[in-house]
Amino acid sequence: MLFYHARIELLKGNVEKAQEVFRKCITVQEEWKQFHHLCYWELMWIYVFQQNWMKAYYYSDLLCKESKWSKATYVFLKAAILSMLPEEDVVETQENVVTLFR
């Protein structure tokens, strides 16, 4: 299964390969959106660890919009990630960090 292959690559430290395989997991099937959410979650954390805040924001935003699992968790993570961005990048997202934290 591709998801586990990506996880193993991540554990080995092959971050770029893991990102590639997680993205492939998303594109190879459209039936189970919840499976996409697992991949979004993993990709979000990869980008957080890399301090690529805009890409981490992208996946946290997808989780907020698409997943019903834990809105509070996703919104908090999105706000935390946004707080790491420079102000001009936050303005581009049209998000209000203070409102998200409330």
DSSP file (Angstrom, degrees, kcal/mol; ACC not computed):
  #  RESIDUE AA STRUCTURE BP1 BP2  ACC     N-H-->O    O-->H-N    N-H-->O    O-->H-N    TCO  KAPPA ALPHA  PHI   PSI    X-CA   Y-CA   Z-CA
    1    1 A M     >        0   0    0      0, 0.0     4,-1.7     0, 0.0     3,-0.3   0.000 360.0 360.0 360.0 134.0    0.0    0.0    0.0
    2    2 A L  H  >  +     0   0    0      1,-0.2     4,-2.6     2,-0.2     5,-0.2   0.852 360.0  60.5 -59.7 -39.0    1.4    3.4   -1.0
    3    3 A F  H  > S+     0   0    0      1,-0.2     4,-2.2     2,-0.2    -1,-0.2   0.928 107.9  44.1 -57.9 -46.4    0.5    5.1    2.3
    4    4 A Y  H  > S+     0   0    0     -3,-0.3     4,-2.5     1,-0.2    -1,-0.2   0.851 109.9  56.2 -69.0 -33.6    2.7    2.7    4.3
    5    5 A H  H  X S+     0   0    0     -4,-1.7     4,-2.3     2,-0.2    -1,-0.2   0.925 108.6  47.9 -60.5 -43.8    5.5    3.0    1.7
    6    6 A A  H  X S+     0   0    0     -4,-2.6     4,-2.3     2,-0.2    -2,-0.2   0.909 110.5  51.3 -64.1 -42.2    5.4    6.8    2.2
    7    7 A R  H  X S+     0   0    0     -4,-2.2     4,-2.5     2,-0.2    -2,-0.2   0.912 110.2  49.1 -61.7 -42.3    5.5    6.4    6.0
    8    8 A I  H  X S+     0   0    0     -4,-2.5     4,-2.0     2,-0.2    -1,-0.2   0.914 109.9  51.3 -64.1 -42.8    8.5    4.1    5.7
    9    9 A E  H  X>S+     0   0    0     -4,-2.3     5,-2.6     1,-0.2     4,-0.5   0.902 110.5  49.7 -60.2 -39.9   10.3    6.5    3.4
   10   10 A L  H ><5S+     0   0    0     -4,-2.3     3,-1.1     1,-0.2    -2,-0.2   0.922 109.4  50.5 -64.6 -44.1    9.6    9.3    6.0
   11   11 A L  H 3<5S+     0   0    0     -4,-2.5    -1,-0.2     1,-0.3    -2,-0.2   0.825 107.8  54.1 -63.9 -31.1   11.0    7.1    8.8
   12   12 A K  H 3<5S-     0   0    0     -4,-2.0    -1,-0.3    -5,-0.2    -2,-0.2   0.616 121.4-110.1 -75.5 -12.3   14.1    6.4    6.8
   13   13 A G  T <<5S+     0   0    0     -3,-1.1     2,-1.7    -4,-0.5     3,-0.2   0.535  77.8 134.2  93.2   7.4   14.6   10.2    6.4
   14   14 A N     >< +     0   0    0     -5,-2.6     4,-2.4    -6,-0.2     5,-0.2  -0.574  23.4 164.4 -88.0  73.8   13.8   10.2    2.7
   15   15 A V  H  >  +     0   0    0     -2,-1.7     4,-2.6     1,-0.2    -1,-0.2   0.895  68.5  49.8 -64.8 -44.5   11.5   13.2    3.0
   16   16 A E  H  > S+     0   0    0     -3,-0.2     4,-2.2     1,-0.2    -1,-0.2   0.910 112.7  47.9 -63.2 -41.3   11.3   14.2   -0.6
   17   17 A K  H  > S+     0   0    0      2,-0.2     4,-2.5     1,-0.2    -1,-0.2   0.904 111.0  51.7 -64.9 -40.8   10.4   10.6   -1.6
   18   18 A A  H  X S+     0   0    0     -4,-2.4     4,-2.8     2,-0.2     5,-0.2   0.920 109.4  49.8 -61.6 -43.8    7.8   10.4    1.2
   19   19 A Q  H  X S+     0   0    0     -4,-2.6     4,-2.5     1,-0.2    -1,-0.2   0.927 110.8  50.1 -59.7 -44.7    6.2   13.7   -0.1
   20   20 A E  H  X S+     0   0    0     -4,-2.2     4,-2.0     1,-0.2    -2,-0.2   0.919 112.9  45.3 -60.4 -45.2    6.1   12.3   -3.6
   21   21 A V  H  X S+     0   0    0     -4,-2.5     4,-2.5     2,-0.2    -1,-0.2   0.886 111.1  52.5 -70.7 -38.5    4.5    9.0   -2.5
   22   22 A F  H  X S+     0   0    0     -4,-2.8     4,-1.4     2,-0.2    -1,-0.2   0.924 110.9  48.0 -61.2 -42.6    1.9   10.8   -0.2
   23   23 A R  H  X S+     0   0    0     -4,-2.5     4,-1.7     1,-0.2    -2,-0.2   0.881 110.4  51.8 -65.3 -36.2    0.9   13.0   -3.2
   24   24 A K  H  X S+     0   0    0     -4,-2.0     4,-2.1     1,-0.2    -1,-0.2   0.895 103.8  58.0 -65.6 -39.1    0.6   10.0   -5.4
   25   25 A C  H  X S+     0   0    0     -4,-2.5     4,-0.5     1,-0.2    -1,-0.2   0.874 107.0  49.3 -55.4 -37.9   -1.6    8.3   -2.8
   26   26 A I  H  < S+     0   0    0     -4,-1.4     3,-0.4     1,-0.2    -1,-0.2   0.892 113.6  44.2 -70.1 -40.0   -4.0   11.3   -3.2
   27   27 A T  H  < S+     0   0    0     -4,-1.7    -2,-0.2     1,-0.2    -1,-0.2   0.750 101.7  65.1 -80.9 -23.4   -4.1   11.2   -6.9
   28   28 A V  H  < S+     0   0    0     -4,-2.1     2,-0.4     1,-0.1    -1,-0.2   0.687 109.0  30.3 -78.7 -15.3   -4.5    7.4   -7.4
   29   29 A Q     <  +     0   0    0     -4,-0.5    -1,-0.1    -3,-0.4     7,-0.0  -1.000  45.0 176.7-144.7 145.4   -7.9    7.2   -5.8
   30   30 A E        +     0   0    0     -2,-0.4     3,-0.2    -3,-0.0    -1,-0.1   0.393  68.9  83.3-118.8  -3.8  -10.9    9.5   -5.5
   31   31 A E  S    S+     0   0    0      1,-0.2     2,-0.8     2,-0.1     3,-0.1   0.899  88.4  46.8 -74.3 -42.3  -13.3    7.2   -3.7
   32   32 A W    >>  +     0   0    0      1,-0.2     4,-1.0     2,-0.1     3,-0.8  -0.822  56.9 178.4-109.4  95.8  -12.2    7.6   -0.1
   33   33 A K  H 3> S+     0   0    0     -2,-0.8     4,-1.8     1,-0.2    -1,-0.2   0.821  81.0  65.6 -63.4 -30.8  -11.7   11.3    0.8
   34   34 A Q  H 3> S+     0   0    0      1,-0.2     4,-1.5     2,-0.2    -1,-0.2   0.838  97.0  55.6 -61.8 -31.3  -10.8   10.3    4.4
   35   35 A F  H <> S+     0   0    0     -3,-0.8     4,-1.7     1,-0.2    -1,-0.2   0.884 103.9  53.6 -67.4 -37.9   -7.7    8.6    3.0
   36   36 A H  H  X S+     0   0    0     -4,-1.0     4,-2.9     1,-0.2    -2,-0.2   0.905 104.1  57.0 -58.6 -40.7   -6.8   11.9    1.4
   37   37 A H  H  X S+     0   0    0     -4,-1.8     4,-2.5     1,-0.2    -1,-0.2   0.871 102.7  53.3 -63.2 -37.4   -7.1   13.5    4.8
   38   38 A L  H  X S+     0   0    0     -4,-1.5     4,-2.1     2,-0.2    -1,-0.2   0.923 111.9  45.9 -59.9 -43.3   -4.5   11.0    6.2
   39   39 A C  H  X S+     0   0    0     -4,-1.7     4,-2.8     2,-0.2    -2,-0.2   0.899 110.7  52.1 -67.8 -40.7   -2.1   12.1    3.5
   40   40 A Y  H  X S+     0   0    0     -4,-2.9     4,-3.0     2,-0.2    -1,-0.2   0.922 108.8  52.1 -59.1 -43.5   -2.8   15.8    4.0
   41   41 A W  H  X S+     0   0    0     -4,-2.5     4,-2.0     2,-0.2    -2,-0.2   0.934 112.1  44.6 -59.0 -47.9   -2.1   15.3    7.7
   42   42 A E  H  X S+     0   0    0     -4,-2.1     4,-2.3     1,-0.2    -2,-0.2   0.918 114.5  48.5 -64.3 -44.3    1.3   13.7    7.0
   43   43 A L  H  X S+     0   0    0     -4,-2.8     4,-2.4     1,-0.2     5,-0.2   0.902 108.3  54.9 -63.8 -40.4    2.2   16.3    4.3
   44   44 A M  H  X S+     0   0    0     -4,-3.0     4,-2.0    -5,-0.2    -1,-0.2   0.940 110.5  45.5 -57.3 -47.1    1.3   19.1    6.7
   45   45 A W  H  X S+     0   0    0     -4,-2.0     4,-2.6     2,-0.2    -1,-0.2   0.864 109.2  55.2 -68.3 -35.5    3.6   17.8    9.4
   46   46 A I  H  X S+     0   0    0     -4,-2.3     4,-1.7     1,-0.2    -1,-0.2   0.950 111.0  45.2 -58.6 -47.2    6.4   17.2    6.9
   47   47 A Y  H  <>S+     0   0    0     -4,-2.4     5,-2.9     1,-0.2     4,-0.4   0.840 110.4  54.2 -68.5 -32.2    6.2   20.8    5.8
   48   48 A V  H ><5S+     0   0    0     -4,-2.0     3,-1.3     3,-0.2    -1,-0.2   0.946 108.7  48.7 -62.7 -47.0    6.0   22.0    9.5
   49   49 A F  H 3<5S+     0   0    0     -4,-2.6    -2,-0.2     1,-0.3    -1,-0.2   0.839 113.2  47.5 -62.4 -32.1    9.2   20.1   10.2
   50   50 A Q  T 3<5S-     0   0    0     -4,-1.7    -1,-0.3    -5,-0.2    -2,-0.2   0.505 111.6-124.6 -83.2  -4.5   10.8   21.7    7.1
   51   51 A Q  T < 5 +     0   0    0     -3,-1.3     2,-1.2    -4,-0.4    -3,-0.2   0.815  62.3 145.9  59.3  33.6    9.5   25.1    8.3
   52   52 A N     >< +     0   0    0     -5,-2.9     4,-2.2     1,-0.2     3,-0.2  -0.719  22.2 175.8 -95.2  81.0    7.8   25.5    4.9
   53   53 A W  H  >  +     0   0    0     -2,-1.2     4,-2.6     1,-0.2    -1,-0.2   0.808  67.9  55.1 -66.1 -34.5    4.9   27.3    6.5
   54   54 A M  H  > S+     0   0    0      2,-0.2     4,-2.1     1,-0.2    -1,-0.2   0.919 112.2  43.0 -68.1 -41.9    3.0   28.2    3.4
   55   55 A K  H  > S+     0   0    0      2,-0.2     4,-1.9    -3,-0.2    -2,-0.2   0.885 113.8  51.9 -70.3 -36.7    2.8   24.6    2.2
   56   56 A A  H  X S+     0   0    0     -4,-2.2     4,-2.3     1,-0.2    -2,-0.2   0.914 109.6  50.7 -62.0 -41.4    1.9   23.5    5.7
   57   57 A Y  H  X S+     0   0    0     -4,-2.6     4,-2.9     1,-0.2     5,-0.2   0.919 105.0  57.6 -60.2 -43.6   -0.8   26.1    5.8
   58   58 A Y  H  X S+     0   0    0     -4,-2.1     4,-1.9     1,-0.2    -1,-0.2   0.925 111.6  40.3 -54.1 -48.8   -2.1   24.8    2.4
   59   59 A Y  H  X S+     0   0    0     -4,-1.9     4,-2.2     2,-0.2    -1,-0.2   0.853 113.8  52.6 -74.1 -33.6   -2.7   21.3    3.9
   60   60 A S  H  X S+     0   0    0     -4,-2.3     4,-2.2     2,-0.2    -1,-0.2   0.886 109.7  50.8 -66.3 -35.9   -4.0   22.5    7.2
   61   61 A D  H  X S+     0   0    0     -4,-2.9     4,-2.3     2,-0.2    -2,-0.2   0.903 107.9  51.9 -66.7 -41.5   -6.5   24.6    5.3
   62   62 A L  H  X S+     0   0    0     -4,-1.9     4,-2.7    -5,-0.2     5,-0.4   0.925 109.9  49.5 -59.4 -44.0   -7.6   21.6    3.2
   63   63 A L  H  X S+     0   0    0     -4,-2.2     4,-2.0     1,-0.2    -2,-0.2   0.909 110.2  50.8 -62.4 -41.6   -8.1   19.6    6.4
   64   64 A C  H  < S+     0   0    0     -4,-2.2    -1,-0.2     1,-0.2    -2,-0.2   0.902 117.3  39.7 -60.8 -41.1  -10.2   22.4    7.9
   65   65 A K  H  < S+     0   0    0     -4,-2.3    -2,-0.2    -5,-0.1    -1,-0.2   0.841 127.8  27.4 -79.1 -34.2  -12.4   22.6    4.8
   66   66 A E  H  < S+     0   0    0     -4,-2.7     2,-0.3    -5,-0.2    -3,-0.2   0.783 102.3  75.2-104.6 -30.8  -12.8   18.9    4.0
   67   67 A S     <  -     0   0    0     -4,-2.0     7,-0.0    -5,-0.4   -33,-0.0  -0.619  44.2-171.7 -94.6 145.3  -12.5   16.9    7.2
   68   68 A K        +     0   0    0     -2,-0.3     3,-0.3     1,-0.1    -1,-0.1   0.289  62.8  99.6-108.1   6.5  -15.1   16.5    9.9
   69   69 A W  S    S-     0   0    0      1,-0.2     2,-0.2     2,-0.1    -1,-0.1   0.969 103.1 -13.9 -63.3 -59.7  -12.8   14.6   12.3
   70   70 A S     >  +     0   0    0      1,-0.1     4,-2.3     2,-0.0     3,-0.2  -0.655  58.7 179.2-149.7  86.0  -11.7   17.4   14.7
   71   71 A K  H  > S+     0   0    0     -3,-0.3     4,-2.9     1,-0.2     5,-0.3   0.883  85.0  56.1 -56.0 -41.0  -12.4   20.9   13.5
   72   72 A A  H  > S+     0   0    0      1,-0.2     4,-2.3     2,-0.2    -1,-0.2   0.913 108.7  46.8 -60.8 -43.2  -10.9   22.4   16.7
   73   73 A T  H  > S+     0   0    0     -3,-0.2     4,-2.5     2,-0.2    -1,-0.2   0.940 114.9  46.1 -63.1 -47.4   -7.6   20.6   16.1
   74   74 A Y  H  X S+     0   0    0     -4,-2.3     4,-2.5     1,-0.2    -2,-0.2   0.903 113.5  47.8 -65.4 -41.6   -7.4   21.6   12.5
   75   75 A V  H  X S+     0   0    0     -4,-2.9     4,-2.5    -5,-0.2    -1,-0.2   0.910 112.4  49.8 -66.9 -40.8   -8.3   25.2   13.1
   76   76 A F  H  X S+     0   0    0     -4,-2.3     4,-2.7    -5,-0.3    -2,-0.2   0.936 112.4  47.2 -62.5 -45.8   -5.8   25.5   16.0
   77   77 A L  H  X S+     0   0    0     -4,-2.5     4,-2.7     2,-0.2     5,-0.2   0.910 111.3  51.6 -62.2 -41.7   -3.1   24.0   13.8
   78   78 A K  H  X S+     0   0    0     -4,-2.5     4,-2.6     1,-0.2    -1,-0.2   0.927 111.8  46.6 -60.5 -44.4   -3.9   26.3   10.9
   79   79 A A  H  X S+     0   0    0     -4,-2.5     4,-2.0     2,-0.2    -2,-0.2   0.906 112.3  50.3 -64.4 -41.7   -3.7   29.3   13.2
   80   80 A A  H  < S+     0   0    0     -4,-2.7     4,-0.5     2,-0.2    -2,-0.2   0.908 112.6  46.7 -63.7 -41.7   -0.4   28.1   14.7
   81   81 A I  H >X S+     0   0    0     -4,-2.7     3,-1.4     1,-0.2     4,-0.5   0.922 110.9  52.1 -66.1 -44.3    1.0   27.6   11.3
   82   82 A L  H >< S+     0   0    0     -4,-2.6     3,-1.2     1,-0.3    -1,-0.2   0.854 101.4  61.4 -60.4 -34.2   -0.2   31.0   10.1
   83   83 A S  T 3< S+     0   0    0     -4,-2.0    -1,-0.3     1,-0.3    -2,-0.2   0.674  99.6  56.7 -68.7 -14.2    1.4   32.7   13.1
   84   84 A M  T <4 S+     0   0    0     -3,-1.4    -1,-0.3    -4,-0.5    -2,-0.2   0.632  91.7  90.7 -87.4 -15.5    4.8   31.4   11.8
   85   85 A L  S << S-     0   0    0     -3,-1.2     2,-0.0    -4,-0.5     5,-0.0  -0.454  89.0-100.3 -79.3 151.3    4.3   33.2    8.5
   86   86 A P    >>  -     0   0    0      0, 0.0     4,-1.8     0, 0.0     3,-0.9  -0.384  39.9-108.2 -62.7 152.1    5.5   36.7    7.8
   87   87 A E  H 3> S+     0   0    0      1,-0.3     4,-2.2     2,-0.2     5,-0.2   0.849 117.6  56.3 -54.6 -40.4    2.7   39.3    8.0
   88   88 A E  H 3> S+     0   0    0      1,-0.2     4,-1.4     2,-0.2    -1,-0.3   0.846 107.6  49.0 -65.3 -32.1    2.6   39.9    4.2
   89   89 A D  H <> S+     0   0    0     -3,-0.9     4,-1.3     2,-0.2    -1,-0.2   0.872 108.6  53.0 -72.3 -36.6    2.1   36.1    3.6
   90   90 A V  H  X>S+     0   0    0     -4,-1.8     5,-1.0     1,-0.2     4,-0.7   0.908 106.2  53.7 -63.0 -41.1   -0.7   36.0    6.2
   91   91 A V  H ><5S+     0   0    0     -4,-2.2     3,-1.1     1,-0.2    -1,-0.2   0.892 103.6  57.1 -60.3 -39.9   -2.5   38.9    4.4
   92   92 A E  H 3<5S+     0   0    0     -4,-1.4    -1,-0.2     1,-0.3    -2,-0.2   0.843 102.5  54.6 -59.5 -34.6   -2.3   36.9    1.1
   93   93 A T  H 3<5S-     0   0    0     -4,-1.3    -1,-0.3    -3,-0.4    -2,-0.2   0.675 100.4-137.2 -74.9 -15.6   -4.2   34.0    2.8
   94   94 A Q  T <<5 +     0   0    0     -3,-1.1     2,-0.3    -4,-0.7    -3,-0.2   0.807  58.4 134.8  60.7  31.8   -7.0   36.4    3.8
   95   95 A E      < -     0   0    0     -5,-1.0     2,-0.6   -13,-0.0    -1,-0.2  -0.783  54.3-139.0-107.1 153.6   -7.2   34.7    7.2
   96   96 A N     >  -     0   0    0     -2,-0.3     4,-2.1     1,-0.2     5,-0.2  -0.936  10.9-164.3-112.8 107.3   -7.4   36.4   10.6
   97   97 A V  H  > S+     0   0    0     -2,-0.6     4,-2.1     1,-0.2     5,-0.2   0.890  88.3  52.8 -60.4 -42.5   -5.1   34.5   13.0
   98   98 A V  H  > S+     0   0    0      1,-0.2     4,-0.7     2,-0.2    -1,-0.2   0.915 109.6  49.0 -61.1 -43.5   -6.6   36.1   16.1
   99   99 A T  H >4 S+     0   0    0      1,-0.2     3,-0.8     2,-0.2    -1,-0.2   0.895 109.2  52.9 -63.2 -40.1  -10.1   35.0   15.0
  100  100 A L  H 3< S+     0   0    0     -4,-2.1    -1,-0.2     1,-0.2    -2,-0.2   0.881 105.6  53.9 -64.0 -37.2   -8.9   31.4   14.3
  101  101 A F  H 3<        0   0    0     -4,-2.1    -1,-0.2     1,-0.2    -2,-0.2   0.667 360.0 360.0 -71.8 -14.7   -7.4   31.2   17.8
  102  102 A R    <<        0   0    0     -3,-0.8    -1,-0.2    -4,-0.7    -2,-0.2   0.479 360.0 360.0 -80.7 360.0  -10.8   32.1   19.4
